Amino acid sequence: KGYPDVMNTLRIVAVDEWHELLGSKRGVMIELALSRITGQREKYTLENKPPLQVWGISATIGNMDEAAEVLLACMKRPGKMVKAQIRKEVRIDSVLPDEIEKYPWAGHLGIKLVDKVIPIIMASTTTLIFINTRGMSEMWYQALLTAAPDLAGAIALHHGSVDRELREWVEENLHTGRLKAVVCTASLDLGVDFRPVETVIQVGSPKGVARFLQRAGRSGHRPDAVSQIFFLPTHSLELVEAAALKEAIEEQFIESRPPMTLCFDVLIQFCCTLAISEGFIGTELFEEIKSTYCYRDITEDEWREVLHYITEGGDALYQYDEYKKVEIIDGIYRITKRRVAMRHRLHIGTIVSDAMLKVKFMSGGFIGVIEEYFISRLELGDVFTLAGRNLELVMIKDMTVVVKKSNAKKSIVPSWNGGRMPLSANLGKKLREKFNEAFGKNGPGKKGPIKDIELKVLRPLFDLQENLSHVPRANELLIEQIETRDGYHLFVYPFEGRLVHEAMAAILAFRISRIRPITFSFAMNDYGFELLSDQPIPVDDSNVYELFSPENLLLDIQRSVNSTEMAKRKFRDVAVIGGLIFQGMPGEQKKARHLQSSASLLFKVFAEYDPNNLLLRQSYQEVFDQQMEEARLRDMLNRIQESDIVITFPQRLTPFCFPIKVDSMREDLSSEKLADRVQRMQAQLDRD
């Protein structure tokens, strides 16, 4: 209450880590808050009112000018950019395996290199070891303790599912320099100023140049110090990424963060927040929000629909009183019902977490949290690892997982969705250039000078790939057709990241099935994807450009991918932020299953009775933009149209397709069985 009086004397608004907020709904909330502050200040004319300054602090990203424009849009005057003249020196070294596997597969090499990590830890005051997923970080923590038992007590684990008190203890001890090493995930990416950290180790692909730079910057956190980062590959092909990252950082070829536009769920929440305090006048607020970057293209009709929704529940829900949240009193929109106001206050924010369950000992000690979808696949009595301990599942009760300590040697490592992050477009482009360097300039088979040590080390793998099939140059797309006992495989290598490949595999399968009725199973990684069928796949020089055509792309996406199902899942987040679904009082959170069921019910109601609903439209838009990266998919298809498409027919699996083939077996086999099976396959291929 009474915020306009406070805002009038405000001098400075400083937004830290703006590069992280930009491109997320948290950034949109800041845009809206700033538009309100500036709008209110214009309205009240105080004598000698201090001018307002807005500062944004950001790491380097590809679209700095746009980032500034988004933050300062409502100031209605151009801003200034202040850049440090110091160029931070980053030293990147690769941890090279003693022997290069000619048939690489994801995830398994990393742990083998643990003996090469111990000397790096011993030689530094403090080392941060960044791992992409929480599951792998648990495995690394155990592996380091097994390899160097004397590190016990001097090494810690830090990720988002570890209990907060424990995380704070780790951060405190990092600051004072008591810890020798911390195994962590993206949870330590931001806002960390730990001066004792001398070295960073990145395990596996960082998936993007900006993320790699940000992590490197966690070491040598002083203006004159050098940032030292080691890149440790989880399979041999990832060494090419190390070479690509070095070049991208040298050229400052860093990803952009595209800002979000027209997020109606955040706008609805913002209107309700204002209606709880001083209330708002519709026409006045419309002018304020139009001054932001996110809503500059909002139409009057859309604005009327937002107001109609918060006052009447929209066209579909007008019969239900609980959706009539806001009343108009003397031309001012206000929330007067205490229950509505309280429910809204409990749910302000835009971070919709995947349903997390608390994990506790039977005796009552709290260990951490874990994603519901992982636990739902376990049986009672199964043993899993969390926070570096082996735990046996006793029961699940009221969103709490009750466990007891277990001495079992084998345990299941939780898998989180973080492992599904896609490769960025910038890193993909540099990767294609590096493959080109490995062979392109000198022609196949000719061994010319190669400057990157990583590419030199991988020479045997490239030679084998070239002999069996082909190493794609920068302007080529490689397609391999291989027949094995499993059936007929089609491997395609666009190097565009997992999400684009997932959508492309579905579209390609749909387009091929129009030539001839045929069914496929898919597999993909960041480098390429596989279609597998029990009959020959009709792809050849005569139709391949047509199959990769950008024409009718949107239509084909909708036909080939279950976009309705994806939009339904996305709608849950939109509905929670927009206040359609109440997540429960603190301490009695609703189960995600219930949330999902009430969300799918609303989704059906809207689809049937209000098909142009703003939140429904937004869900589909977010699926196309974020989950399928539709713009990037289109760019890739346009690039392929101008590339040479090389189709080869190898007699056996090649080094490039092997990791994708292994990924396709992951779903059906436990990790031990998978490792045995892969070793047998590798031995067989090496004999051939």
N, C-alpha and C positions, 0 to 999 in steps of 0.2 A: 504494500500500500504506500501511496505517497511518493512513488519513485520519480515522477517528473521533477520534483523540487531537488532531489539529490542529483539527478542528471544535469541540471542546469549549471551546476558549479564544477562539473566534471572537466578535467583538463586533458587527460591522456587515457587512451585505450590501447593496451599493448597485447598483441596476439602472438604467443610463442608457438613454435613448431607448426607454422601455417601450412607448410608443404604436406603435413600429415592430415590436417583437417580439410584442406582443399580436396575436392573429389569425394568427400563423404558427407553424410547428412549432418554431421556435427558442424561442418563448415557452413552448411546452409543455415543452421540455427544462429551461428555467429553473424552471418549476413543480415538475418532478420532482426537480431538484437540491435545491431548497429543502425539499421534503418529506423528503428523505433527511437533510439537515442537521438539521432540527428533530427528526426521529424519532430520530436517533442521540444528540442532546443529551439527550433525555428519558431515554434508556436508561442513560447514564453519569452517575451523580450525583457530581460533583466538589464538594469544598468550595469555597465562594465562587466558583462558576462565574459569569462575567459574563453578564448578560442579552443576548439577541440582538436587534438592531434590523434590520429590513428596510426599506430606502428604495427607492422607485421614482421616477424622474425622467421626466416626460412632457411633450410639447407638448399643447396643448388638443385634445381630441377630444370627440365627442358623448356618449360613455358613460364619463365619468371615474370615476363611482362603481363601475361594473362593472369597470373596469380595475384599480381598487384592490382590489376583492374578489378578482379572479383572482390577483393577485400575493400577497396576504396570506392566502389561503385556509388554508394549512397552519399559520399562526400561531394560529388558533383564537381570535383576539380582534380586535375592530374596530380599524381603523387611523384615523389622522387625516389630513386633507387640508390641505396648506399651499399657499396660492395667493398670488402676488405681487399687491399692490394696484394696481400700475401697469398701465394699459391701453396696450399698445403702439400707437403711431399708425402706420397704414399708409396711404400715399398711392398711389392707383391711377390711372394715366392710360392712355388707349387711344391707340395709334398709328393715326390715321385715314387711310385711303387718299384720294388726291385725288378719285378718282371711284369711285362705288359700282357694282360690276357687278350688273346686275339678275339675271344668271344666274350665281350663284357656283359654284365647284367647289373641292374640297378640295386644299389643299397648294400651290396654285400662286401664290397672292397673296403669301404671306410673303416669298419671295425678291425680289419686285418692290419691296418696301418697304425694301430694304437701304439706299437712300439716306437714308431717314428715321432709320435706326439709327445711322449714322456720327456725326451731330451729338450724339446722346445719349452715345455712347462718348467723344467728345472732351470733353464737358462734365463728365464724372465722373472721379474718380481711377481707379477700377477698376469694370468692369461685368461681371456674370455674365449670359450669354445662355442661358437654359434652353430646350432643344428636346426634344420628346417621344421622338424615336427617334434611334438612332446614325446611321442613313443620312442623315436630314435634317441632323444636326449636321455631317457631312462636307461637305454641299452648302453650308451656311451659312458654314463656315470658308473655303471656296474663294471664295464670293461676296464676303465681307468683304475678303479680300485683293485681289480683282480691283477692287473699288470704291475701296479706300483702300490702295494698295501701300505707303504709308509706315508702315502698321501692322505690316509684316512684322517679326517678332522681338518685337513687343509684344503679340501676340495668340496664344492657344494653344487647343488642342483637348483635351477631357477626357471620355472615356467608358469604360465597362467593358471595351471591347475594345482599348484602347490599352495598350501595354506598361506594366507597373507602375512601372518606373524613371522613365519619361516622366511618368506621372501624378504621382509623388511630386515630380518637378522642378516641375511645374505648381503643385502645392499649396504648395511651398516659396516659389516666386516670387510667388504670390498673397499669401502671408503678409507678404512683405517689400515688397509694393506695386510690384514691378518690371513686372508685366503690366498692360496697359491694359484688356484684355478677354479673357474665357475663354468659349468656346462649349462647353456641357456638357449632359449628360443627367442623369437622376436620380442619377448617380454622385456628384454634389456636394450632394445633398439633405441629407445627414445630418452631424451632428457637425462642421460646418465653422465655425471661428471666424476668419474673415478680416476683420479690422477695416478694411483699406483699401477693401473693397467698399462703394461708395456707392449703386449702382443695380443693379436686376435687370430683365432683359427676359424676359418669358415669351412664347415664340413658339407660337401655336396654343393649343388648349384644354388647360388643365391637368387636365381631366376630373374635378376634385374641389375642394371648397372648402379642405379641410385641406392638400392638396398645394400649392395656390396660396399659402396663408398661410405655410406652412413655407418656400417659396421666397422670398417677399417678405421674410421674417425673416432671410435671408442678407445683406441690406443693412442698414446702420445697426445693426450687431451690438453696440450698447451700450445700457444701460438708458434713457438720455434721448434717444437718436437716433431719427429718423423713418425708417421703412422705405419706400423708394421703389421701386415696381415699375411697369413699362410692360407693357401687354398688346398684343401684336401679332397681329392675326388672320391666319389662313392662308386664310380665305375670308370674304366679307362677312357671312354669317349668324353667324359666330363673334363678331361685335361684340355680339350679344344676350347672349352668355355673359359678356362683360366687365361689362355692366350687371347681370346676375344675380349675378356674383361680388361686386360692390361691395355689393349689398344683403345677400347672405348673410353677408358678413364683418361688416357693420354690426350685423346681428341675432345674430351669433355662432351661425349655423345651420350647425354643423360636423358632418361625418360621424362615425358611430360605427364602431368596429372590433370586429366580433363575435368573441369568443374561440372557439378550436377545442375540440371535445369528442371524447372517445374516439378518440384517434389511436393505434391499436394498433401501427403500425409504429414509432413513437417509443418506446412502452413496451417493445416487444421489444428494441430496441437498448439501452435503458436497463438492462434486466435483464441483458443480456450484459455491459455495461460493469461492473456491480456484480459479476458472477460472475468477471470477470477479476481484480478486486482482492481484497476481503475475502470475497467470496461473500455470499449473503443467505439468510434463512429465509423460506420462502414466506408463512406466515401473517402474519409481522411486516411484510413489505414490502407485503402487500395492504392492511393498515391505513394504512400511510404514503401509498400512492398514492391511497387513497380520500379522503384529506384534501385532495387538490388539486381545483381547480375542474374541470379537464379530465376527470378520471376519477371524479368523485364518484358517477356513476351506473353504474359498472362492476359487473357481476353476478359472483357467485362462479363461475358456469359459464364466463363469458368469461375470468376470471382463470385458471381451471383449463386452459382451452384455450391461453392464452398459455404457461403452464408446460409443457403437453404438447408444444407446438410447439418450444420451445427445447431440450427434453430429447430428444424422440423424432422431431421433424420433422412433428408433426401427423398427421392421418388420411391425408393424401395422400402424404407423403414419408417415411414411417417405414422404408422399405426402403433409404434412402440414408444412408450413414454421415455424409456431410459436413453433413447438416442436424441431426445429433445433437450439438449443440455443448456443452450444459451437462450436467454429471453431478451426482448428489446424493450427497454424502459426509457421513455422520453428520448427515443432516437439513439440510445446508447446500448450496445450489446453487452449484457452482463450474465454471469452465472450466479444465481442467488441460492440454489439448493446446496446445503452444506455437504450432503453425501456426494454429490457430483463433484464439488470442488475438492473434497478430500481424495476421492478416487483419482482425480486428474493430477493432483500434486504428487501422488505416489508414483505416477508414471511419466513424469516429465523426462525427456531424454530420447536419444535416437539409437542407442545401442541395443539391439535385440539379440540377446545371447542365445545360442543354441541351448536347448534345455540342459542345464547342468545339475547333476545330482551330487549331494554332499557325500563324502566317504568318511565313515567313522568306525572306530574300534567298538567291539561289544562293550568294553569297559567305559566308552564314552569319549576317548580322545579323538580329535578331529584331524584328518590327514590331508584332505584336499577335495577337489571336485573333479568330476569326470562326465563326459558327454553321454546323454541318455541313449543315443543310438548304439554306442559301443556296449554298454551294460546290457541292453535288451537282447544282445546276441549270446550272453553268457548263461551257463547253467549254474545252479547252486553247487558249491563245492569246487568250482573252477578257481584256479590261482592266476592272479594278474599282478602287474607291477605298477606301483604309483609312488611318486616321491622317493624313489630309490629303494622301496621295500616290496617284498613278495607278500601278497595278501590273498586270503581265501574268502570267496564270497559266501556269506552266511544267509543274508536275506535282503530284500529291498522293501523299505517301508516308508511311505510318505516322502517321496523324493530324497530319501537317504539310503545309501548303500551301507549295510552293516557288514564288517569284515573282521577276520582275526588273522594274526600273524601266521605265516606258513614257512616251513623249511624246505618246501619243494624246490628241486633244482630247476625244473622247467616251468615257465610261466608265460602267460599271454601278455604281450605288450600292447597297451591300448593304441588304437589308431585314431588320430584326429584328422579333421578335414584340412588342416594346414598342409598336409602332404600333397594336396591336390592343387597347389598354387601353380599358375601357368608361367611359362617363360615370357619375358617382355619382348615386344616387337624389336626394340633396339638391340637387345642381346641376340635375338634370332638373326638379325641382319649381319651382325659382326661374325656370328658363327658361320654363316654361308660364305662370308669373305675368307674366313680362315681355312675352310675346306678347299676353297679355290686356291689359296696360297700353298697348301700342302701338295697340290698337284698341278693346279691350273697353269701357272706361268711356264712350267717346264715340260708340260705335256706328260701323258701317262708314262710311268716307268722311268722317266729321266730324273735323276737325282740332282736337283739344283740346290743352291744355298737356301737354307730355311733359317730365319733368324730366331724363331721361338723355340726354346728348349722343349716345350711341351709337344710341339709338332714333330720335332726330331725323334723324341722318345716313342711317339706313336707310329713312326714310319712302318714297322712291320705290319701293324694293323691296317694301315692305308694300302700297303702293297697287296695284302691278302684281299681286301675289299675290291681293289682295282682288278685283280686277277679273276675273282669270282664273278664280279658284277661291274661296278663303276663307282668312282667317287664324284659326286655332283659338283660342278663348278658353280660360281656365283649366279650365273644366268641360266642354270639348268634345274629341272625338277626330275628327280630320279624315281622311277617306278619299277619295283621288282616283282616278277611273277614266279612263284616257287610252288612245286608240288611235293608234298610230303605224305606220310601215312595219315596225318590228320585231315588232309584234304588239299584244296587249292587256296594258296595265299596270295593276296595282293598287298604289297607294302608300298607306301607312298611317303616321301620325306620332304615336307615343306619347311620344317624347322620354325614353326610358328606358335609353339606352346600347346599344352594339353587341351585347353578349352576350345581353341579354334579347330584342333584336330578332331575333337569329339563331334563337333557340329558338322565338320567336313565329311567325316566318315559316314554319318547318318545321311547327309545329302547325296553323297556319291552312291551309297547303297540304294537309295531311293531312285536315283537316275538310272542306275544299271538295271534295276528291277523293271523299269519301263521297257528296256530293250528285250529282256527275257525274264519270265518269273523265276526268281532265285532268292534264297534266304541267306543271311550272313550273320556271323558274330563279329564283334569289333574288339580291338585292343588299341591303346595309344600311349605314347609318352610325349615328352616335349619336342622330340626330333621328328616323329612321324607317326603313322597309324597303319593298322592292318585290317583288311577285310578277309574273313575266312569262310569258304563255302564248300559244300560237298560236290559241286560241279564246276567245270571250267568257267572262269570269270571273263565275260566278253569285253575286254578292254584292249584296244590295239591302236595303231597309228591313225586308223580311219575315224575313230570316234572320241579319242582322248581329249582333244581341245574342247569339244562340245560338252563332255562330261564335267570339265572344270570351268564351264562358262559362268560369268557373273549374272547372266540374264535370268530373270524370274527367281532371283535368289530368295527374296522374302517369302514368296509363295512356296518355294521348295522347302524352306526351313519349316514353315508351318505344317507342311504335309509330312515331312520326314521325322521331325522331332516332336515328342509329345509336349508341345509348348503349353498346352492347357494345364497339364500336370505340373510343369515347372512354374507356371504363373501362379498356380494354386499355392505352392510352397512359398513363393515370394510374397504372395498376398498376405500370408500370416504376419510377416514382418511389417508390411505396410499397414495392416489392420491394427496391429499393436501400437505403432507409432501414432496412427491417426485416431487412436482412442476408441476404436470399434470393439476391441476385445479387452476385457479387464484381466490382468494377469494374476490377480489375487492380492490379498493383504500381505505385508511383510511377514515372513515366517510361515505363511501357508500358501506358497506359490502353487498355482494350478499346474497340473501335469502338462507337459508339452503335447501329449496325445490329445488331451481335452482341448487345448488351444487350437491344435491342428484341426480337430473335428469341428469346433465352432467356426474356425476360419473357413473350412471348406463349405460349411453350410451357408455362410454369408456369401461366399464366392458364387455358389450356385444361385442364390437368391438374386444377386446383382446380375449375373449372366442372363438370368431369365427375365427379370422385371425392369432392370435398369442397365442395359448393355453398354451405354455410353458413360457409365459411372467413372468419375475421375480416378478413383483409387484402383478400379479394375484396369483402366487404360494404363495407369502408371505401372502396375504389376507386370503387364506384358512388355512395356517399354524397358523396364529394368532387366527382364529376362534377356531380351535381345541385346541390350547394351552391355550388361555385365556378365551374364552367364555364357552367352554365345559370342560375345565380342563381334557383333554383326559388321561393324565398320572395318574391323581388322580382317575379317573373313573376306569382305568384298575387295579390300586392298590386295590380299593374297591372290585371289582369283584373277584380278587384273594383272598382277605381276606374272602369274603363270601363263596368261595368254600371250605375253611378250617373251616368255622364256622358251628354251628348247626342252621338250619333254623327252627324256631318254628312258625307253622301256627295255629292261634286260630280263633274261630267263635263266637265272643261276640254277645249277644242278643241286645245290644244297643251301642251307641257311648261311647268311653272310654276317660279318661283324656288325653291320648296321641294323639288321633286322632281329638279331638275337635278343637284345634287351626287350624289344616289343613282344617277342614271342614268350619270353619268360614272364613278362607282366601279365600276359593273357592266362598263364597257368596259376598265377597267384591266388585268384579267387577260389580255386578248388582245392588247394593243397595247404597243409600247415607249413610253417617256415622250415621245420627240419626236413620234411619230405621234399619240399621244394629244392632246398640246397642239395640234397642227394641226387635228385632228378637232374638238376642243372649240371652237376659235376659229371654225371654219366653222359649227358648230351655233349658237354665240352670235350670229354675224352674221345667220344665217337667222332666228332667233327675234326679234332686234331689228327686222329688216325687217318680219316679220309683225305 
